[in-house]
Amino acid sequence: MRPMMLARLSASHWGFRIVPSLSARILTFVLKTTKIALKQFSGGPGMMKVIAAARAAPLPVPTAKMHRRLDVRVEQFEGRSVWHIAPKDSPPRGNLLYFHGGGYVFSAAPPHWSSLAELVEKHGIAVTAPLYPLAPESCAEDVTDWALDYYSHYIAGHAGPFVMGGDSAGGGLTAATTMAARDAGLRLPDGLLLICPWLDASGSHPDQPAIEPRDCILRIQGIRDAGALYARDLPIDDPRVSPIHGRWADLPPVMMFGGGNDILVTDARTLKTKLPSAEYEEKAGLMHIWPLLPISEARAARDTIGRWIAAQ
């Protein structure tokens, strides 16, 4: 039986405050001071230069250490790399098809690979991580078509249970792909993992301006600009762009995480209201994609995720 997980909202909802761990507070300070992430996600006139610099830089991929310790291989699908990471000397205890975040404009980053490798090594999860097309070279129509094509390829070669998931934009792509698979009559995943998902590309939620000063990774203008690049000719509320506006009925069970200091926590809260059955953990004082980062709260979250995937 799948282990139960209580839906937990931010501590502030209950009238008391939980202080983040020392490691979380240090990371928040570093991110705010260096603005290393904010430089990528601030938007504005310089955004295309930031994207161009990312394209010119070496693409982050699984490290040599991961290759030594794990079974790591890469295949090509319709011109894109798809990485497979599995335990080296034992059969997997669960399977995860994972779409990385990055605002639909950036590829997978080192925290994606390190957290996925931990799921493989510690929990025996076999991970498949497609590097899907990115905006502005591709648009939402292109990306969601590619994702559904790959999803069809994946289920054709994978008869057993699996979870599909992603963080941020990857969470949005997970939702859009699952909705498209349902509408096409395809076999669905056994669960959906949404880590700080980006489900509304408009950046228009009325609670976001109050959260933004505490956010050390994202800016409202940045998600609006990235969302516009991704949508291109589609309306911003098209479910392929903003799956919060899609039909959430008849989908697999959802496990979701959110952070109180993340402007995209409004998307997770909105989905929890629309989908009360979703298992939701929100941590007060934590940043965007915190379950992937090197903080103590994240290690506990990854343990929860690993056990949940293995139980499907």
C-alpha positions in Angstrom: 0.0 0.0 0.0 1.3 3.5 -0.9 2.5 5.3 2.3 0.3 8.1 3.5 1.6 11.6 3.5 -0.4 14.4 5.2 -1.1 17.6 3.2 0.8 20.2 5.0 0.5 24.0 4.4 3.0 26.7 5.4 3.4 27.0 9.1 2.1 30.6 8.9 -1.3 29.3 7.9 -1.5 27.7 11.4 -0.5 30.8 13.3 3.1 29.9 14.1 6.4 30.2 12.4 9.0 27.4 11.8 12.5 28.7 11.2 14.3 27.1 8.2 17.4 25.1 8.9 20.8 26.7 9.1 21.8 25.3 5.7 18.6 26.8 4.2 19.3 30.2 5.7 22.9 30.1 4.5 21.8 29.2 1.0 19.2 31.9 1.0 21.9 34.5 2.0 24.3 33.3 -0.7 21.6 33.4 -3.4 20.4 36.8 -2.4 24.0 38.2 -2.1 25.4 36.7 -5.4 22.1 37.0 -7.3 23.4 34.0 -9.3 19.9 32.7 -10.0 18.1 36.0 -10.1 20.4 37.0 -13.0 18.8 34.2 -15.0 15.2 34.8 -14.0 14.8 38.6 -13.8 13.6 39.1 -17.3 13.6 42.4 -19.0 15.7 43.7 -21.9 18.7 41.5 -21.0 16.9 38.2 -20.9 17.8 37.2 -24.5 21.5 37.9 -23.7 21.3 35.6 -20.7 19.7 32.9 -22.8 22.3 33.3 -25.5 25.1 33.0 -22.9 23.5 29.8 -21.5 23.4 28.3 -25.0 27.1 29.1 -25.6 28.2 27.5 -22.3 28.9 23.8 -21.9 25.7 21.9 -21.2 25.5 20.5 -17.7 25.2 16.7 -17.8 25.7 13.8 -15.4 29.2 14.0 -13.9 32.1 11.5 -14.3 31.5 10.4 -10.7 27.9 9.6 -11.5 29.1 7.5 -14.5 31.4 5.6 -12.2 28.9 4.8 -9.5 25.7 4.4 -11.6 24.5 3.0 -14.9 24.4 6.2 -17.0 23.6 6.2 -20.7 22.2 8.6 -23.2 20.0 8.1 -26.3 18.7 10.4 -28.9 15.0 10.9 -29.6 13.9 13.3 -32.4 17.1 15.2 -32.1 17.2 15.6 -28.4 19.3 13.8 -25.7 17.5 11.6 -23.2 19.5 10.5 -20.2 18.9 7.2 -18.4 20.4 6.8 -14.9 19.9 3.5 -13.0 21.4 1.5 -10.2 24.6 -0.3 -11.4 24.4 -3.7 -9.7 20.8 -4.2 -8.7 17.3 -4.0 -10.4 15.5 -0.7 -9.9 12.8 -0.5 -7.1 10.9 2.2 -9.0 10.9 4.3 -12.2 10.7 8.0 -12.7 10.3 9.9 -16.0 11.5 13.4 -15.1 11.2 16.8 -16.9 13.7 19.4 -15.6 12.9 23.0 -14.8 14.5 26.1 -16.2 11.6 28.4 -17.2 11.3 26.5 -20.5 14.4 28.5 -21.7 17.2 26.8 -19.8 18.4 23.2 -19.8 18.9 20.9 -16.8 21.3 22.3 -14.2 23.7 20.6 -11.7 21.1 20.4 -8.9 18.9 18.4 -11.2 21.5 15.8 -11.9 22.7 15.6 -8.3 19.3 15.1 -6.8 18.3 12.6 -9.4 21.5 10.7 -8.9 20.7 10.6 -5.1 17.3 9.0 -5.9 19.0 6.4 -8.0 21.8 5.6 -5.5 19.9 5.8 -2.2 16.5 4.6 -3.2 17.1 2.4 -6.3 15.0 4.5 -8.6 15.7 4.3 -12.4 15.4 7.8 -13.8 14.8 8.9 -17.4 15.4 12.6 -18.0 14.7 14.0 -21.5 16.3 17.3 -22.5 13.3 18.6 -24.3 13.3 21.5 -26.8 13.6 25.0 -25.3 12.2 28.4 -26.0 12.6 30.7 -27.8 13.9 28.3 -30.5 10.8 26.2 -29.8 7.4 27.1 -28.5 4.8 25.5 -26.3 3.2 23.7 -29.3 6.6 22.2 -30.3 7.6 21.3 -26.8 4.3 19.6 -25.7 4.1 17.7 -29.0 7.7 16.5 -28.5 7.0 15.5 -24.9 3.9 13.5 -25.9 5.9 11.8 -28.6 8.6 10.9 -26.2 6.0 9.8 -23.6 4.4 7.4 -26.1 7.9 6.0 -26.9 8.6 5.6 -23.2 5.4 3.7 -22.3 5.8 1.5 -25.4 9.1 0.2 -24.0 8.2 0.3 -20.3 5.4 -2.1 -19.2 5.8 -1.6 -15.4 4.6 1.1 -13.0 6.3 4.5 -13.2 5.9 8.1 -11.9 6.2 11.1 -14.1 7.4 14.3 -12.6 9.3 17.5 -12.8 10.2 20.8 -11.1 9.1 24.3 -12.0 8.6 24.4 -15.8 9.2 20.6 -15.8 6.2 20.3 -13.4 4.1 22.3 -15.8 5.3 20.1 -18.7 4.5 17.0 -16.6 0.9 18.2 -16.1 0.4 19.2 -19.7 1.8 15.9 -21.0 -0.3 13.9 -18.7 -3.4 15.7 -19.8 -2.5 15.2 -23.4 -1.9 11.5 -22.8 -5.2 11.1 -21.0 -7.1 12.9 -23.9 -5.3 10.6 -26.4 -6.4 7.5 -24.5 -2.8 6.5 -23.5 -1.8 4.6 -20.4 -1.1 7.1 -17.6 1.7 7.2 -15.0 1.0 5.7 -11.6 1.7 9.1 -9.9 2.7 12.7 -10.7 5.5 14.4 -8.8 5.3 18.2 -8.9 8.2 20.1 -7.3 7.4 23.8 -7.0 5.5 23.5 -10.3 5.0 26.4 -12.7 1.4 26.0 -13.7 0.4 29.6 -14.6 2.8 31.3 -17.0 1.0 34.7 -16.7 2.7 35.7 -13.4 -0.5 37.5 -12.5 -1.5 36.0 -9.1 -2.4 38.8 -6.7 -0.3 37.2 -3.9 2.9 37.2 -5.9 4.0 40.8 -5.4 4.0 40.3 -1.6 6.2 37.2 -1.9 8.6 38.5 -4.5 10.9 40.5 -2.0 11.5 37.2 -0.2 12.2 35.2 -3.3 16.0 34.6 -3.9 15.6 32.9 -7.3 12.7 34.3 -9.4 11.2 37.6 -10.3 7.6 38.2 -11.6 8.9 39.9 -14.7 11.2 37.0 -15.4 8.4 34.4 -15.4 6.2 36.6 -17.5 8.9 37.1 -20.1 9.8 33.4 -20.1 6.2 32.5 -20.3 5.6 34.8 -23.3 8.6 33.3 -25.1 7.3 29.8 -24.5 3.7 30.6 -25.5 4.6 32.5 -28.6 1.4 32.4 -30.6 -0.7 30.6 -28.1 -2.8 32.4 -25.5 -1.0 32.5 -22.1 -4.0 30.7 -20.5 -3.8 27.8 -23.0 -3.4 24.6 -20.9 -0.3 23.7 -22.9 1.3 26.9 -21.6 -0.5 27.2 -18.2 -1.9 23.8 -17.3 -3.6 25.2 -14.2 -6.4 26.1 -16.7 -6.6 22.5 -18.0 -8.9 19.7 -16.8 -7.4 18.0 -13.8 -10.0 15.2 -13.6 -9.1 11.6 -14.2 -5.3 12.1 -13.6 -3.0 10.0 -11.4 -2.4 10.8 -7.7 -0.3 13.9 -7.2 2.6 14.5 -4.7 3.5 18.2 -4.7 6.0 20.4 -2.9 6.0 24.2 -2.4 8.1 26.9 -0.7 6.7 29.9 1.2 9.4 32.2 -0.2 8.7 31.2 -3.9 6.5 33.4 -6.1 5.3 30.2 -7.8 3.9 28.8 -4.5 0.7 30.5 -5.6 0.5 27.9 -8.4 0.8 25.0 -6.0 -1.7 26.5 -3.6 -4.2 27.0 -6.4 -3.8 23.4 -7.6 -4.3 22.2 -4.0 -7.5 24.1 -3.9 -8.6 22.7 -7.2 -7.4 19.2 -6.4 -7.8 18.5 -2.6 -6.6 14.9 -3.0 -3.1 16.1 -3.9 -0.5 15.3 -1.2 1.1 18.7 -0.6 4.0 19.7 1.5 4.8 23.4 1.8 7.7 24.7 3.8 7.6 28.2 5.3 10.7 30.3 4.5 12.0 28.1 1.7 12.9 29.0 -1.8 11.9 27.8 -5.3 12.8 24.1 -6.0 14.1 23.6 -2.5 13.7 19.8 -2.6 16.5 19.7 -5.2 19.0 21.9 -3.2 21.7 21.1 -0.7 19.7 21.8 2.5 18.5 19.5 5.3 14.8 20.0 4.4 15.6 18.8 0.9 17.2 15.6 2.0 14.1 14.7 3.9 11.9 15.5 1.0 14.0 13.4 -1.4 13.7 10.5 1.0 9.9 11.0 1.0 10.0 11.1 -2.8 12.1 8.0 -3.2 9.9 6.0 -0.9 6.8 7.2 -2.7 8.1 6.3 -6.2 9.2 2.8 -5.0 5.8 2.2 -3.5 3.9 2.7 -6.8 
